[in-house]
Amino acid sequence: MTISMYEASVPVFSARLKALSSVLAAAEQNALDRKIDPQVFLTARLAPDMFALSRQVQIATDHAKGAPSRLAGREVPKYEDNEASFAELEARIAKTVGYLATFSAADIDGSDDRMIELKLAGRETTLRGMQYLLHVAMPNFYFHLTTAYDILRHNGVPLGKATFLGSR
């Protein structure tokens, strides 16, 4: 049995983004409980040369909306990247999940061999759909998703694996 390109992408992105929204809600509540300015979390980073939490969330949503768009041959929606609060980041996630709901299996299945053109490390690259999804889009999505979680854990937000996975 094979897994469809749709099943390997849209439902995965949607579920993980919903879990990320729960992670952000927990962080916002933790900031309130601890009387910490939310900007402390939103601008936190794991290392000086890494992006801050807000940018990690933006990039995760970019991969989540970009991959299905490219696989379906649609234009990738552009977002402003100007979110400056937990509410704005959660709205961005909700907008992305809503956009993902516009895709059907018929839009994406069969895109395994579709040629995907994009810039990687500043140069134009062409990859087959399956290679793009499994070796570029998903790893990048999970990197930024996990980094956002790790920034918050590093800052003392009491999160666990269940919250990351979206099981609570």
Secondary structure, 3 states (H helix, E strand, C coil): CCCCCCCCCHHHHHHHHHHHHHHHHHHHHHHHHCCCCHHHHHCCCCCCCCCCHHHHHHHHHHHHHHHHHHHHCCCCCCCCCCCCCHHHHHHHHHHHHHHHCCCCHHHHCCHHHCEEEEEECCEEEEEEHHHHHHHHHHHHHHHHHHHHHHHHHHCCCCCCHHHHHCCC
